[in-house]
């Protein structure tokens, strides 16, 4: 029996109404933080794209492998050396002894994903790259479903469709304005490169989510720095040596390379922080706005033509992100796979042993605590 009840016809429902109001506040704060973090990633990708475009178009420095190599070297200097000075099981040698071949494969996948997407701009249109790059979303969704055991609700699939609709508006604006940069004779090859790069990016993102949530952010970045710098350096020496010698070095080009490396290093360093809070799928949807930020900057830097469809596209994608973040995904419990995601607390009697009870959002945990408090007052 409830000890205190408010007067009025709706007084008996005040605890539920109060819980609902607190849930709304928590959900609103969680939504805001998730959206802001995703857009920070998009802005970093925008910085990477703009510096790369200046290097390619204004200074004819077609060196995607060298640019990636600089980023991996920075990761090596910061994170790999951090692992090297650690003690115990988190030491660099201990990690290599247990999982060296897994990180070697992941490093190669990450290198080739970046290389294929940058290479595709030489063969196909910008519109095609923007549209086909969205292939990373279903790739991440399927891999997360089967390997990370993430389960989605119908609202998440609707939200993904809304985000892709926003990308369609952006591509439509490009076509109407005649923005067909990068059109080449081998357009089919360029489209295939985008699809391959998006697939590899999806694999890399899902692996990153698993490592960051089950092991550590520093371990992931340190291993990427080690194997990424090694293999990208070999690929650079074999495939891009002549292009690098053609670069006419001056302070402007040097500054652009420094800027590109800073944006890329910040992106790699900040991505696991956001990944631990959200998921690879949520990030894949959030960074869809990065192309729009590039277009908005291009209005001032490259004198792009403006279209109202760009703003419409931005608001549609943000609507999809809000819809996606409004409901938590959960992880199906399976004692044979990914034990670190299991809920160690005993399941309530009315739930079956395999019913999912783990969510990525902190909202459900906080609400669970509030429900326990409310039961204590009964």
Buried (B, 14 or more C-beta within 10 A) or exposed (E): EEEEEEEEEEEEEBBEEEBEEEBEEBBEEBBEBBBEBBBBBBBBBBBBBBBBBBBBEEBEBBBBBBBBBBBBBBBBEBBBEBBEEBEEEBBBEBBBEEBEEEBBEBBBBBBBBBBBBBBBBBBBBBBBBBBBBBBBBBBBBEBBBEBBBBBBEEEBEEBBEBBBBBBBBBBBBBEEBEBEBBEEEEBEBBBBBBBBBBBBBBBBBBBBBBBBBEBBBBBBBBBBBBBBBBBBBEBBEEEBEEBBEEBEEEEEBEEBBEBBBBBBBBBBBBBBEBBBBBBBBBBBBBBBBBBBBBBBBBEEEBEBBEBEBBBBBBEBBBBBBBBBBBBBBBBBBEEEEBEEBBEEEEEEEEEEEEEBBBBBBEBBEBBEEBEEEBEEEE
